Amino acid sequence: MSSASLRLTLRIWRQESPRQPGAFVSYPLEELSPDLSLLEALDRLNEQLLMAGERPVSFDHDCREGICGACGFMVNGQAHGPQRATSVCQLYLRHFRDGNKLTLEPWRARAFPLQQDLSVDRSAFDRVLAAGGYVSVNTGSAPAANALLVGREQAEQAFAAASCIGCGACVAACPNASASLFVAAKLGHLALLPQGQPERQRRSAALQSAMAAEGFGSCSNQLECAAVCPKEISADWISRMNRSG
Amino acid sequence: MKLDPQLPSGPIHDAWTQRRRELPLISPINKRRFKVLVVGSGLAGASAAATLAEQGFRVTLLTYHDSPRRAHSVAAQGGINAARNYQNDGDSVERLFLDTVKGGDFRAREAGCHRLAEISGAIIDQCVAQGVPFAREYGGTLANRSFGGALVSRTFYARGQTGQQLLYGAVQALLRQVDAGRVELLTQRDVLDLITVEGVARGVVCRVQASGRLEAHTAHAVLLASGGYSNVFHRSTNAVKSNASAIWRAHRRGAAFANPCFTQIHPTCIPSGDPGQSKLTLMSESLRNDGRVWLPAQAGDARPPHAIPEAERDYFLERQYPTYGNMAPRDVASRRARERCLEGHGVGPGGRSVYLDFSDTIRREGRAAIESRYGNLFAMYERITGSDPYAEPMRIYPAPHYTMGGLWVDYNLMSTIPGLFVLGEANFSEHGANRLGASALMQGLADGLFIAPATVSGWLAGHLHTEVSADHPACRDSIAAVQARIDGLGSTSGGHSCDSLHRQLGDTMIGACGISRHADGLRAAMAEVRELELAFAQELRLPEPRAGRNPELEKALRLEDFLQLAGLMLRDALAREESCGAHFREEHQSADGEALRNDDNFCHIAAWQWTGEGQEPTRHCEPLHYRHATPSRRNYR
């Protein structure tokens, strides 16, 4: 913990609704503790705007501990900002220097329509998963858990893929706005477990066609998705998806 | 108000099976005629909606999130309990049942606790079948670890992200039903009122966040699975938007609110640094398996931790509780930490933290072992505090976490409003005055996967009502009431923001109704809350317009409910003249500072009835009976 204080200028994309035009507006902030998160600095800005009779900035957030996946916007052109493996709610001001200027703008992708300011609609992700991103098992009839043996390494790999939080950074960072990393992670998770085998081919085809139907682009191996993923999900999952069809 | 818990008769070991045999069935063709509304998409809500849809009911699920995957169950770290005895350490359904009753300090119903222990095994089977990647042994079988308040290893886990993995399993099951057209998923909606017709719950009113439009949704049964209310403390381990509105508005419509003052304070949270901090982050209790809690023996010792020699450290939990040591239950560990800090031994800003030190384990087992067990938690800690927990001890302090209070429900999970069921953390059941680590996820899934699907179906079998359409007078009245409330909120020139009032409420509540409570403090807090309510009514500042997207308005609607609920929590804490579990009344403690229960006068559930705006609520009691577990003083020494 530090007692220093920072001055930052936040240059934020303001757009009241999808129908109205948007523009960048700059807001200087003073005496910020480096122990605050960037979202807490936005809270502070919003309190000031409210008291000055201006409309506070809309941004998505909820758990503020990096796991719900609700938060996310571009900070100086990078999804979730400059810190590796970090969602924007876990980005602390100690990583910035006094006098820095930060440009905050929403995820840009056709499949993620803008709602207001930094907030976008990512429901396309759920529609893609609904197309088959699950194991079809009814409640109450499951076999004994230890009847399905899963090797430790395999369980760990499945876990690594399953830890995707659905924040959408991969889409925002991709020049094609592809959702390949998101889809490949879900396919990889279920394909590594015996439970996921029976529907594997069908699932893969269904998710990939749902992804295209939602307006996400194709993968062209830029690897920007993996570089910005707050959960460090590897682009190898995309190769795996492409190999197994 | 009559509180009939609908407890099963006969031996407890067969009670749930017996109840399921007795519940009437509905033919598959008729199930399609029934519509069920579920509020909340966490473990309880998502799994209940999926299971009821799978059975053939038409289900609508409402959530304030943009995706069901964001529900705060996602943040649970440590694990889920099940009595499987995989480790051959003597665990059994009976032992999990007894631990649950004891962990709740004998303020939960025996029958409910037994059912929870009984169902626990099937939950693990179901989750594994759904593809939840639990930790495994090299041979492929499931791994377990141990948790606070228990002497066996019965906790199933997925690294430090168990809640996330369980929630994703439940949400995938839900999305499968969405795809099949059996669940209508409505996101970004705040539920603001309950609709009742002739005393029966028939729907809810919600506000669409994007447009500000109010909608009435109707059904044959309403299930609230909207989570806990720890955000009444402003800074808690809850997500920032977690709220009490759905249950509070149902309370105002006649649902009894049980044990509101029972809030679990979790001992291992990252302490707050700056006043502008928005929330507190929990560090899983499982860390206490390998971390040792200590403070400088000398009060006011300002040396950095590594400069304090072993002989000048006080491992106070190990000293005071030789049997459980660092694994002493949450309420006990929290109280002891607070005491030591108040006596001047605390470290960090304001002396409000204790050390959680891993250096012994790192020396003994190596850094890699710690990394594989808690890697993500350590990374999270470093990210938030800027300090490396592999190199120096973590600093932790207790914070409000899980609420044991909630809407009163009977054994079938039905509230005092017929047709209104309450699941998971939103109800009061099972945990008593406290809860065991890793049993909240178990309750959410037990309620959603197994209990509600049986009991809701059983209740509907006898209540084939006619459809209530959205233009029914009851719907119009509820919408009008909500609209009037929104129109009456705040002025554009008021001097208080929602956040500033919420912070003040939090300060009042944590001081008077947190780890420790006493009568004078509770009375003073009641007066402070009344003043805050006045400031809210007269001096709140809200931006226009009230139509359309307006996150400040969403906050205001939540805060108004928290202010009212805070008053009830303080009343409940004042009325309960005993110490039990997380409720510690300073007037009631033993000579060595342990909680003193009063079984003669308080072996009951307190259920509060709303009597009208500005009126004193009425306190009702449901007596508790212990036939299988003998109420004993909890002793972890």
Chai-1 contact restraints between the chains, C-beta under 6 A:
chainA,res_idxA,chainB,res_idxB,connection_type,confidence,min_distance_angstrom,max_distance_angstrom,comment,restraint_id
A,M1,B,G273,contact,1.0,0.0,6.0,A-B,restraint_1
A,S33,B,D274,contact,1.0,0.0,6.0,A-B,restraint_2
A,D35,B,G273,contact,1.0,0.0,6.0,A-B,restraint_3
A,D35,B,D274,contact,1.0,0.0,6.0,A-B,restraint_4
A,L36,B,D274,contact,1.0,0.0,6.0,A-B,restraint_5
A,L36,B,G276,contact,1.0,0.0,6.0,A-B,restraint_6
A,E40,B,G276,contact,1.0,0.0,6.0,A-B,restraint_7
A,E40,B,S278,contact,1.0,0.0,6.0,A-B,restraint_8
A,D43,B,S278,contact,1.0,0.0,6.0,A-B,restraint_9
A,R44,B,G276,contact,1.0,0.0,6.0,A-B,restraint_10
A,E47,B,S497,contact,1.0,0.0,6.0,A-B,restraint_11
A,L50,B,S497,contact,1.0,0.0,6.0,A-B,restraint_12
A,R55,B,P543,contact,1.0,0.0,6.0,A-B,restraint_13
A,S58,B,P551,contact,1.0,0.0,6.0,A-B,restraint_14
A,D62,B,R70,contact,1.0,0.0,6.0,A-B,restraint_15
A,D62,B,A239,contact,1.0,0.0,6.0,A-B,restraint_16
A,D62,B,V240,contact,1.0,0.0,6.0,A-B,restraint_17
A,D62,B,K241,contact,1.0,0.0,6.0,A-B,restraint_18
A,C63,B,A75,contact,1.0,0.0,6.0,A-B,restraint_19
A,C63,B,A239,contact,1.0,0.0,6.0,A-B,restraint_20
A,R64,B,V240,contact,1.0,0.0,6.0,A-B,restraint_21
A,R64,B,S278,contact,1.0,0.0,6.0,A-B,restraint_22
A,R64,B,K279,contact,1.0,0.0,6.0,A-B,restraint_23
A,E65,B,T281,contact,1.0,0.0,6.0,A-B,restraint_24
A,I67,B,V74,contact,1.0,0.0,6.0,A-B,restraint_25
A,I67,B,A75,contact,1.0,0.0,6.0,A-B,restraint_26
A,I67,B,Q164,contact,1.0,0.0,6.0,A-B,restraint_27
A,C68,B,R70,contact,1.0,0.0,6.0,A-B,restraint_28
A,C68,B,V74,contact,1.0,0.0,6.0,A-B,restraint_29
A,A70,B,R70,contact,1.0,0.0,6.0,A-B,restraint_30
A,Q90,B,R383,contact,1.0,0.0,6.0,A-B,restraint_31
A,R94,B,G386,contact,1.0,0.0,6.0,A-B,restraint_32
A,Q116,B,R549,contact,1.0,0.0,6.0,A-B,restraint_33
A,D126,B,S67,contact,1.0,0.0,6.0,A-B,restraint_34
A,L129,B,L175,contact,1.0,0.0,6.0,A-B,restraint_35
A,A130,B,L175,contact,1.0,0.0,6.0,A-B,restraint_36
A,A130,B,V178,contact,1.0,0.0,6.0,A-B,restraint_37
A,A130,B,D179,contact,1.0,0.0,6.0,A-B,restraint_38
A,Y134,B,Q172,contact,1.0,0.0,6.0,A-B,restraint_39
A,Y134,B,R176,contact,1.0,0.0,6.0,A-B,restraint_40
A,V135,B,Q130,contact,1.0,0.0,6.0,A-B,restraint_41
A,V135,B,G131,contact,1.0,0.0,6.0,A-B,restraint_42
A,V137,B,A129,contact,1.0,0.0,6.0,A-B,restraint_43
A,N138,B,E54,contact,1.0,0.0,6.0,A-B,restraint_44
A,T139,B,T51,contact,1.0,0.0,6.0,A-B,restraint_45
A,T139,B,L449,contact,1.0,0.0,6.0,A-B,restraint_46
A,A142,B,D125,contact,1.0,0.0,6.0,A-B,restraint_47
A,A142,B,Q126,contact,1.0,0.0,6.0,A-B,restraint_48
A,A142,B,A129,contact,1.0,0.0,6.0,A-B,restraint_49
A,A144,B,D125,contact,1.0,0.0,6.0,A-B,restraint_50
A,A145,B,I124,contact,1.0,0.0,6.0,A-B,restraint_51
A,A145,B,D125,contact,1.0,0.0,6.0,A-B,restraint_52
A,A145,B,V128,contact,1.0,0.0,6.0,A-B,restraint_53
A,A145,B,L142,contact,1.0,0.0,6.0,A-B,restraint_54
A,N146,B,T141,contact,1.0,0.0,6.0,A-B,restraint_55
A,L149,B,G140,contact,1.0,0.0,6.0,A-B,restraint_56
A,V150,B,R136,contact,1.0,0.0,6.0,A-B,restraint_57
A,V150,B,G140,contact,1.0,0.0,6.0,A-B,restraint_58
A,G151,B,G140,contact,1.0,0.0,6.0,A-B,restraint_59
A,R152,B,R136,contact,1.0,0.0,6.0,A-B,restraint_60
A,R152,B,Y138,contact,1.0,0.0,6.0,A-B,restraint_61
A,A155,B,P133,contact,1.0,0.0,6.0,A-B,restraint_62
A,A155,B,R136,contact,1.0,0.0,6.0,A-B,restraint_63
A,A158,B,P133,contact,1.0,0.0,6.0,A-B,restraint_64
A,F159,B,P133,contact,1.0,0.0,6.0,A-B,restraint_65
A,F159,B,A158,contact,1.0,0.0,6.0,A-B,restraint_66
A,A162,B,P133,contact,1.0,0.0,6.0,A-B,restraint_67
A,G166,B,R69,contact,1.0,0.0,6.0,A-B,restraint_68
A,L190,B,G131,contact,1.0,0.0,6.0,A-B,restraint_69
A,L193,B,G131,contact,1.0,0.0,6.0,A-B,restraint_70
A,Q195,B,A129,contact,1.0,0.0,6.0,A-B,restraint_71
A,Q195,B,G131,contact,1.0,0.0,6.0,A-B,restraint_72
A,G196,B,G131,contact,1.0,0.0,6.0,A-B,restraint_73
